[in-house]
Amino acid sequence: MRTSTIAVLIVLAASMIIAPQINSTSDVDSFNIWRPGADGLGCHTLIGSANLPTTGEILFDLPVYAVTPGEAFTVTSWIEGYGADLSGASGNDLIIGYNILDGDNALFTPATVSFGNFPMVAGDSTGDYEQAFVAPMEHGTYYLHSYAVGGDTTFFRYIHDFVKVIVSDGYDTTDVVEDIIRQYVDLAEVGVSAGLKWVETNKTGDEVYKSGQTKGTASVGSLMLDIYEDRVRSSLFMGLNQEDVETPLTLAIGAGDWLVSLKSSDGNGGSFWYEVYYANETSNNGKVPNSFYGGVSGIVSFLARLSRITHDPAYLTVAEEGLTYLINENTAEDTPTGNTYTPVVDGYAWTENRGEDANLTSTRWSKGGPGIGAVFLEVYRMTGNSLYLDVAYGHYLFLSATKDTDTDGDYWLQFVGNPDSFVYLGRWHGIAGIVSFLIDLYQVNEKVEVSNLITSSLSWLTAHADYDTNDGAMFENKLGAGEYQNGWSRGGAGIGSVLIRAHELNSNAGYLNLVYDIYKHYENVAVVLGNGWGFTDSNLATKIYVGMGHGGSGIGLFMLGAYQATGDDMFLEGAQNVALGLDASSFVGANGISWTKSTTDLYVDNYIYYGIGGVAKFFLHYDSMGDYDALQTAVDATNYVLSTGVVDGNGLKFPEKVGITDPLYKTGVLKGAPGNALQFMNLYQRLSTDLPFFGLTANSTYEYLNAAEDAMIWMESVATPVEGGIAWYEALYDNGSIAINDIHGSYYAGAAGVADIYTRLAQATGNQHYMDVAEDAGDFLINSANSTVGFAWTEAYADFTNGTLISTRWTYGTPGIADFMINFYQQTGLQHP
């Protein structure tokens, strides 16, 4: 595994200081210039069209920020740390305003905002007050002046040091992810033994470090992998190693190293993790969740993905130890207390926590079998280990044997066979989560019985949709309880995401119609938040969360998924309203934009479920959504190319031209199967942007990655040994005979480009064999270089000894080959003597 995370953290902390968004300094973050008894001259407010002096006493006035004409910026104010309730002492009448003054003091241009009263709880304001400005164009330089007015002069003599102001550049949503990365760099703590960890919240006296995938360090690592893969896709064609690309990967590696250092043995070849650790990394409560939500299977998912991306098999080894632990914890064949269900032979199922009785065997995706089964499928796709597929299918066998059935279809209790448990409906805890797992399984094994169970359970779920007074569809969290939650985890957003996936399987129009009805409910219940939308937790609650599980971020992701599935701009407009609402509820902290857990909480949650990680995930997808029509065109074009593929042995080859007799099958990146493989990988990675968060959207994208592998399997089958390595003839006929007898080293037509595609395929799949093939092609390139002038190449291998034919074209000559060599070295560390 990677080492030296302490040094890396120090370097990151230094490097993230570049281009700071905040223009304030430490001596301007409070009103520390006190002006008791001053009158209103010089501080103005704009009332209608009149520029009038303020009334009351000016308590302090401080120039904090210089701006140029037309410059946009944002001012945020709050009260922090006073230790008493402001309203009780003063009548709660503090007003803070801002004016823009030109440099000569000759013209006072009003740009005043009255933030009104500051509600206080325990000495802190319950909200931040933010105003965006654009400086006038009439003069050269302007200065922002802050002032406060209050009726209780004596009281404000004491409180003025606790009024805070931060001034920042104007920002848009593309800044959010960068700011949150900066915060994670700043918040990272070095583990006792290894790696990096993140405390759950910034509340003092409550410093605990969770391990899991949604509320823990694994969730931070998983988010960083999302960002890293997005940045790799967005970077220049050959420029994959810039610092801004690597920073999130470094954080993810730190998270992985910390988790590896904390694994505990079950004594039977398996490893597990406790849910919560103190700062000294002893267990907080001794609890070992098996679940994706906060336990072993979620950590396994993160470590397996980290192994695939870093090519470090040590992470996969530990992930598979976690799977061994879960196999050992199987309760499907146990006899539960009270014999509440019949043990299922060859079945697999799990309780929510280690050591619980089988009558607590759970069907909740987040905490029980469906989420665990999904992780076994994920690692099966990576490794091809049939045992993991058998375990996932074994969970289907358990679900099939323990379902309940009524006239609407099939459903499950939260705890199978336990009559005191409940029926949950949502994506996180209920029927929708079970369906999501079944869809995952069907996409791998395509068994009819799995498809039938998907249909019958969706029949039950859709029959239990209720409707608000304006025809919006909503779902109870727990059947019969009367609570309709709004969040992704327990409400319509998560259920809608599953319906989108189900529609892809069978084109049932009823599923998409219900998605539209769910969206209508969100239109009906949206709360105005700035210029956008916020959502209360449920019909029985008033708290407005921001994160993935219960807040606007998860609802916005549902809307993006619906837009991607339908192309209907209505869903994108809804996501834009969510983005505006999140924007309005943000505050500008020391490292940029951030969010408290909810609009009424006073602390920042650092994980995905409730916190800033979920916000980052939404904005990551929101900013990368792009133009739907262009993406759909890319999908359609790629599907057409796939339809022209010809199976050859275990691989797939593609004719240069369709519809002609005896077509050529070319082998270069520019014209041939490797270029097709690159497109398949690019589309797979773009569409799978949304998949890492538990199968969020409709796209089943593994077919594109599989097609890329098939194309490169064919390429390996037609490679020819030469110069101590391998290379390819430019073109072949359908029968495998040579059509064009040229061998090239170049990027576009020869071995360098082919080898680069193999390195990319190794990174996408985690299969080291592809890197070995790339190395074989690299050996050919090294041995076929013209060494009389250093290392240089001709365009055709047959001419490689002729120094007068050395090519300087990137596409067909030395620069492109050199670029491949650099990239390969950076991926592997291998270098030629």
N, C-alpha and C positions, 0 to 999 in steps of 0.2 A: 504494500500500500504506500501511497504518497506520504512523505515525511516533512518535517520542518514546518508544521502549520503555525508555530509561534512566530517564526521569522516572516512567513507569508502574511500573517495578520498584521504585523508591524508595517510591512511594505504596503499592504492594501490601505491601511489607515492613512498612511502618508499620501498615497497616490490619489485617494478619493477626494483630497482637498482641492484638487485642480478645478478651475472654473466654478467656484461656489455660486449658488444661486442667491444667497442672502448677502445683501450689501450692508447690513448693520454691523456694528462692532460691539465689543463688550461694554463700552461706556455709553451706549445709546439705547440700551434695552430697558431702561426705566427712566421715569421723569425725575432726574436728580438735580434739576435746577428749580429752586423754589422761589416763587414770587408772591408772597402774601400781600394783600392790599392793593395789587395792581388793578387799574380799571380796564375797561373793555377796549381801549384804543389799540389798534394793531392786530386784533384778532377779530375776524369777520365771519359772518355766516351769510349764506345766500338764501333769502326768503323771497320766493317768487323771482322777480327780476331785479330786486333791490339788493345791493351789497351793504349790509348793515353790521355795525359793531355788535358783539355778543353782549348779552346781559349777564348780570352776576359778576363775581370776581374771577379773574384769571388766576388760577392757582399755580400753574407753571407753564412754561413756553420754551420749547427746545427745538432748534433746527437739527434735523437728523439725516437729511438725505439730499443729495444734489442730483438733478435730472436735466437732461437735454430736451430741447423742444420736440414734442410729439412722443416722448418716451412713455411707455406703459409700465406701471408698477402697481403693487398691491400693498396695503397697510393692514396689519392685524394687531388688535389690542386685546388684552385680558388682564385680570387681576389674579395675583398668585401669592399665596403664603402670608396673607395678612393675619389670619388666625381668628377672625371674628366674622359675624354676619353683617355685611354692609348695611342692609336694609334696616336692621334694628337700631343702628346708631345714627343714621343720617336721613332717613326717609327715602333712601335708595334713589337719589336724584343726580348721581354723577353723570355728566355728559362729557364725552371726549370728541374733539373735532380736529380737522387738519386744514391748513391753508397752504397754497403754493405761492411763494413770494419770489419775485424776480431778483437778480443779483444786486441791482442798484437800489433796492427798497423803494423805487420810484412808483411802481405799480403793484398793488396788492391784488392778485388774481384769485378770486374765491374758488375753492374746490372743497368746500367744507362738508363733512358728513357728521351728522349727530347720531351717535350710536345708541342714544337713549340710556335707559337704566341698565345696570349690571346686576342681574340676580346673583345672589351669593349663597354658597353652601360651604360651611366650615372654612371661611376665609378665602375661598377660590371662586372665581366666576364660573357659572355653569355653562358658559359658552364663550366662544371667541367671536369678535366682531371685526368683520373684514370688509374692506372697500377697495375697489379697483379704480385707478386714476389714469388719465392720459394728460401729460403736461401740455400747456398751451404752446402755440407756435410763434407768438409775437416776439419773444425775447430769447437771448442766448442761453442763459443758465437760470434754473429755478431751484429754490430750496423749499423742502417740505417742512413746515412748522407744525408741531403738535401742541394742543392746549387742552386744558380741562376746566370745566365750570361746575361748581357745586354750591348748593345753598348752605351747607354746613361747613363754614371755613375752618373752624377749629378741628373738626374731625378730619378733614382732608389734609391738614398739616401732617397728620400721622400716616395717612394711607398712601401718600403720593409715591413713596419708594416701592410700593407693591404693584403699581400700574405698569404693565409691560407693553412694549411696542416692538414689533419687528417689521421691517420694510423689505420687500423682495421684488425682484423683477416680475413682471406679468408672466404667467405660465399657462401652458395648455396641458392636455392630458398626456402628451408624449413625455413630459418631464417626470411623471409620477413614478414610473418604474425605476428610473435612475435615482430619484430621491430615496425610494424605499431601499434600493441596494445600498446606498450610502448609509442609511440608518442601520441596516443589518451589519455592515462593516463596523460601524461605531459600537453597536450593541454586542458584537461577538465577544465571548469570553473564552479563554484558553482552558481546555479541559484539564483535570488533574493529571490524567495519564496521557492523553493525546487528544488532538482534534479541537474543534470549536463547538460551543454550545450557546444557546440563547435562553434567557430567563423568560418566563411566561408573560409577565406584565412589568410595567415600570412602577408598580406600587411598592413603596418601601415597606419592609417588614413582611413581605409575602414572596420572597425570592425562592421559587421552586423552578426546576428544570424538567420539563416533560420530554418524553422520548418519541412520542407517536407521530403519525403521518398527518393528522389534522390539527392537533393541539400539542405540538412538540417540535424538537429539533429536526426530526425527519421531515416535518412539513416545511421547514425553512429550506432544507436541502432539496426537497422535491421542487419547490418553487424556483430555486436557483437553477436547477436542471432545465425547467421550462424556459427560463429566460436565456440560459446559455444556448439551448437548441434554437430558439428563436433568433438569437443574434448570429449564430452560425449560418442560418438560412439567409439572413439579411446582409451578411458581409460580402465583400468582393469575392469573385469566383475563386481566386487562389489565396486570398488574404484572410485566413481563418485563425490567426494567432495574435490579433491585436489585444491589448490589455483590457479594453472594454468588453471583449468577447470572453476573455478568460476569467475576469473577476468573479462572476457568479459561479463558474465551475470551481474555482478555488474555495469559495465558501461551501459549496456542496461537498467537496472532498473533506473539508474540515468537519462538517456534520457527520459524514460517513465514518471518519476516523474516530470521532467521539463515541459513536454508537458501537463500533467494533470493540472499542476499549472497555465497554460496559457490559458486554454479553455475559450471561451466566449459563452454566451447563445444567441440563436436566438429568445428567447421569446416564443417558441412553443415546448419546450421539447428537442430541439436539441442543440448541441455544435459545435463550429467551431474554427479555428485557423487562425490568420493572417499569411501571407507568410514570413514576415521579421520583426525582432525585433532589436531595439537598445540594447546597453549593459544594460540600465535600464529597458528593457523588455516592453517598449511602442512600439506600431506598427511603423514600418519605413515608410509604405506607405498606410496603411489602406486597402490593397488588400487582399481578401479572395479567394484563388483558391479552386475550388471544387475537383481538380484533384488528381490523384495518384502522378504525377510528383512533385508537390510542395505544395499540399494542403491537404484538409480534408480526402479524401479517402485513401491516402497513410499513413497518421497518424493513421487512423482507423485500417488499415492492421497491422501496427507495434504494436499498443496497444493490439489488439486481440491476436496476436501471443505471445506477452509478457505475457498476462494473461494465455494462454495455458501452457507456459513453467514454469511460476512461481506459477501456481495454485492460483493466486491472482485475485478474481472476480472483484475487484475494477477497474482494467484496462479494463476488458471487459465491465463493466458498462459505462465507458467513451467512449469506442469505439462504443457502441450501441447508445449513445447520438449523436455521429458523424453521424451514419447511419440515425438516425431520422432527423437530419439537412438536409441530402442529400435527403431524401424522401420529406421533405418540399420544397426543391429547384427544384423539378421535373418540367420540361418545356414541356414535351411531349404533355400534354393536353392543353397547352396555345395556343392562337392565336398569331403568330408572327407579328411584324410590316410588313405591306405590304402583309399579307396573303400568304407568300411564300411557305407554305406547310399546309396541312390539319392536325389539331390536331389529335393525335392518342389516341383513347379511350383505357384505361388500359395500355397505354404505359408509359415508364419511359425514360427520357433523361435529359441532363444537359448542361448548358452553362459552359464555362471554369472558370468563376469567378462569385461570388455571385452578384445577382441583375442585371445581363445583360439581354437584350431582347432575346426573344425566337428565333429570327432569327440568333442568334449567338450560337444556340445549336450545340455542337461540337461532331464530330465522331472520334476525335483523341484519341488513347488509352491513351497517356500520360496526356492529359489535358481535356478529355471529357468522354463520356459515356462508351466506352468499358472498360477502366481501372476501372471506378467506378463500373460498373457491375461485374467485376471480384472480387472486394473486397466484394460485397454483397454475391457472391458465396462462398468466403473464410470463411466469418463469418457464413453463412448457414451451411457449413460443420462442423463447430465447435459447433454450438448451436442447429441445427435442426429446427430453427425458420422458418416456411414455408413462412412467409412474405418476408424474404430476397430472397428466391428463386423466389417468385412471382415478386419481383422488377427486378431481373436479367432477368427473362423471359420477363418482360415488356419492357426491353431495346431491346431484340430481336424483339419484336413486332414493336417497333419504327424503328429499322434498316430495317426490312422487308418492312415497309410501305413507307420509305423515300429513298430507294435505286434508283439509276439510272441504266439503262440496255442498253447495246449495243451488237453487235454480239459476243464480246469476253466473256461477262458474266455480273455480277453485280458489281457496284462500288459506292462510296459515295464521295460527296464533303466534304471538311474540315468542313464547316458550312452548315448544311442541309438546302436546299432551298434558300441559298444565292448565286446568280449567280456570284457574284464578288469573291467568295472564290475559292480555288484550290483543285485539286485531288492530295493527297500525297500517296506514295506507301509503305513507310517503316513501321517497327515494332512499332515505337514510335508515329508517327503522321498519319499513313496512313492505307491502306487496310490490310496490314499484321497484324496490331494491332487489327483490327476488327475481322479478322479470328481467332486470338489467343483467344479473348473473346468467340467467338462462339464455339471454341473447348472446352474451359473450361465449357461452358454451356452444350454442348452435352455430355460431360463425366459425368454430373450429371443427366440430365433428359432424355437423349437418344431419343429425339424427332426427327422424320424423317425430319420435316420441317427445323429444325436447321441444320441437316446434309446436306440437299439440298442447303441451303444458303452458307455453307462452300464450297461446291463443285463449285458453280457458281461464287463465289467471288475469289476463287483460280484460276479458269479458266481465269478470267479477269487479275489477277495479273501476272500469269505466261506468259500470252500472251504479256505482256509489258516488258519482260526481253530483254535487249539489250546486244550486245556482243562486246568485245574489239577485237583488231586485232589478238590476239592469242587465240581466242575462249573462253575467260572467260566471264561469265555472270555478268552483272551489272544492277543496277536499278536506275532510276532517283529518286531523293528525291521528287521533285515536277514535275508532268507530264508536259512535254514540255519545261522545263527550261534549259535542257542540263547540269545539275549538277548531277554528280554521286558521292554521298558520300560513304565513306568506313566504317564508324563506325557502331556499333551495332544498334544505335537508328534510323538511317535514311538510312542505306545502306544494302548491301547484307547479312551481318552477321545476322542481326535481321530477315530479310526475310527468310534466310536459316534455322534459328532456328524454325520458324513457319512451314516451309515445312517439317522438321523432325517430328514435332508433327502430322502434317496432314498425313504423310506416315504411322505413327503408327495406325491411324484410319482406313485407307482403303487400305493400301499396294500398293498405286499407284506408280509404279516404276518411273514415270516421275518426281515426286517430289524429289526423291533421286538423279536422274540424274542431276537435276538442282542444287542440293546442291553441287555435284561434280564440276559443271561448275562455281558456285560462288567461290568455293575454288580456282579454277584455276585462276580466276581473281585476287584473293589476291596474288597468286604466281607471277602474271604478274606485279602487281603494287607495290610490297613490296620494301621498301627502305632499303638499308644496314644500320644497326644500330649496331655497334660493330660486334659481330659474329652472329647477328640475324636479325630480321625484325622489321621495323617500318612502319607506314602507314600515308601518308598525309590525311588531313581531307576529301579531295575530289579531283577530277580531276582539279578543279579550285583553289586549295589552296596548300600551301607549309608547313603549320604548322603541326607538328607531335605531337598529343596528346597521353597521356598515359592511361586515365581513361576508364570508362565503356561505356559512351555514344558515344564518338567520337574517342576513341583511341584504342591502341593495346589490352588492357585488354578485351574489349567487343568482338573484333575479335577473340582473343584467346579462349574465352569462346564458341563462335560458333564452333570453330574447335574441342574443347573438346566434345561438344554435338554431332557433326558429328561422331567423333571417337566412342563415346559411342553407337550411333545408328547403326553404320556399322561395327565396329571392324577393319576398315581399318587404318593401321599404318601411312598412308600418312597424315591423319588429326592430329594424335598425333605428328608427326614430325613437322607439321606446328605450332602447339601449342608450341613445344619446341623452335622453332625459335622466336616466339613471346616472350617467357620467356627470351631468350638470349638478344633480343632487349631491353626489359624492364630492364634487368640487366645492359646493357651498358648505359642506360639513367638515371640510379639511381645515387644518391650521398650519401655519408655517413655523416649524421648529428649527432647532439649531442645525439640522442636516437637510432641511427642505420640507416638502409637503408631508404631512402625516395626519392620522386620524385617531381619535379616541375610540374605544370599543363601541360606543353608541353616542348619539348626540347629547345624551344626558350624563354619561360616565365621564370621569375626570382623568382616566388613565388610558394608556396605550397598550393594547394586546398585540403581541408580536407574532402570533401564529396565524394560520389560514382561516380557521373556522370562524372566529369572531374578529380577527384583527387585520393588521395592515397587509399580511400575506395574501388574504382573500381579495383585498382591494387591488393589490398589484396584479393578481391573476386576472381579474376582470379587465384592467386597463391594458395588460399585455395582449389579450385577445381582441379587445376593442380597437386598439391601434393597428393590429395586424389584419383586421378583417378585410380592409381594402374594398375593391369593387367586386360585388358578387357576380355580375355578368362575366367579368374577365376570368374569375376563378372557375365558373361553370363552363366557360369555353375551354379552359385548360383541361378540365375533367373530361369533357366530351372528346376533345382531340386525343387525349391520352388513351381513352377507352377505344377509340378507333385504331390507334397504333397497336394496342394490345390485341385487337381482333385480327390483325394481319400476321401475328406471330405464328411460326411453324414449329411444332414440337420436333426436336431432334435429340434422340436419346433421352437423357434426363434434363436437357436444357431447352431453351427457346431461342430461335433465330428469327431475324426480320429481313424480308426482301428489301432491296434498295428501292425498287419501284413495284407497284401493285398492278396486276392485270396484264403483265407481259409474259411471254413464253421464256422459260429458262432465266429467271431473274438472278441477279448477283446478291450474295450475302456478304456485306462488307464488315470489316472488323475494327474500324477506327472510331474515335469519339465523334468526329464531325460527320461521318457517313458510316453508320454501322450500329451494331448491337450495344456497344458501350455507351454511346450517346443516348440511346433509348433507355438503358438502365439508369443513367443519370437523371433523366426526366422522371422516370418512375419513382426514384428515391426522393427527388425534390417534391413531387406531388404527395407522396406518402408523408413526408415530414411536414409539409404545409397543412394537409388535412388533419394530421394527428396532433396538431397544436392543441386541440381541445380534448384529446383523448386522455392525457395523463391524469386529469381530474375525474377519474372513476367513470369513464365512458360517457362523457357529457353529451356529445352530439351524435348525429346520425351516421357519421361516416365510418364505415368499416374499411380501413385503409390498408390492411395487411396484404391485400391482393396486389397492391402496387409494389410493396417491398418484396413480396414473393416473386413477382415478375422480374424485378431487378436482379434478384438472385438467379432466376432461371436463365436470364440473358447471359450473365457472367459464368454460369456453369457451362453453357454452350461455348463461350469464349475459351474457357480452360480446356475443353475437350478438343478444340482445334488448334491449340498452341503448338508450335514446333520448337524443338530444342535447337539452340544456336548460341555460340560463343559463351558456353557455360551457364546459360540462362534460358529464357524462353522468349519468343516473339511470335508475330502473326503475319501471315500473307495478307495482302491488302483485301483480296476478295476471293470467295469460293462459290462454286456452283451448288445447286441443291443436293447433288450426290456426294458432296464433300471434296470434289476435285478442285485443283487450284485454277482460279479464273484470271487473277492478276498476280504475276510471279514476283511482286515487289515486297520487300520487308522494310518497314520504317521504324525509326526510333522516336519520331516526333510526337508532340502532344496530340495534334489533331488527327493524325493518320496512323500512329504507330504505338509502340510499347509504352512510352511515357504516359500518354493519355489513358491507355487501358489500365496501367498500373495504378494511376491516380483513382480511377473508378473503383478498383479493388480496395484501395485504402479507405475510400468513403463508405463502401459497402461493409467493410469490417467495422467501421465506426457505427454504422446504423444497426448492425445485427449483433455485434459482439463476437462474431465468429473469427477467430484468429487465423483460420485457414486462408481467408481472403488476403490477409496481410502477408502470409507466406508466399502466395502467388505473386503479389506485388513485388516482393523482394526478389523473386526469380526473374521477373521482368527487369528489375533494377540491375541485376547482375549482367544481363545482356547489354544494357545501356552502358554500364561501366566498361565492359570488355570490348564494346564496339566503338568507343570514343577514339577520336584521332588524338593521340597523346603527344604527337610531335610539336604541337602548339599549346600544350596544356590539355584541358578537356574540352573538346568541341565535337560537333557532329555534322555529318552531311545529311541531306534529306533522304537519300536512299542508302540502305545498309550496304549495298553492293559497291558503293563509292567511298566507303568510310576511310580508306587509306589515302584518298586523293585530297591533299590539303587545299587544292584550289577550288574544291566544291563544297567547302564548309559553309553552312547556312547560318545567317544571323536572323532569320525570320522566327518570331515567337511560335507561330503556328506550326511550322514544318522543320524548325531547326533548333539551334543550341539554346536560345533563351527559354523556350517552353520546356525543354528537357531539364534545364537547370532549375526551373521553378518546381517541377515535380520532385527533383532531388531535395530541394529545401523543405518542401511540404512533408515528404516522406521522413526526412531526418527529424523534423519537429514532432511527427507522430510517434516515432519509434526510438529515437536516439541513436539509431544505427548510422555509422559512417564508414566509408571505405578507407582502408589504410592509405 
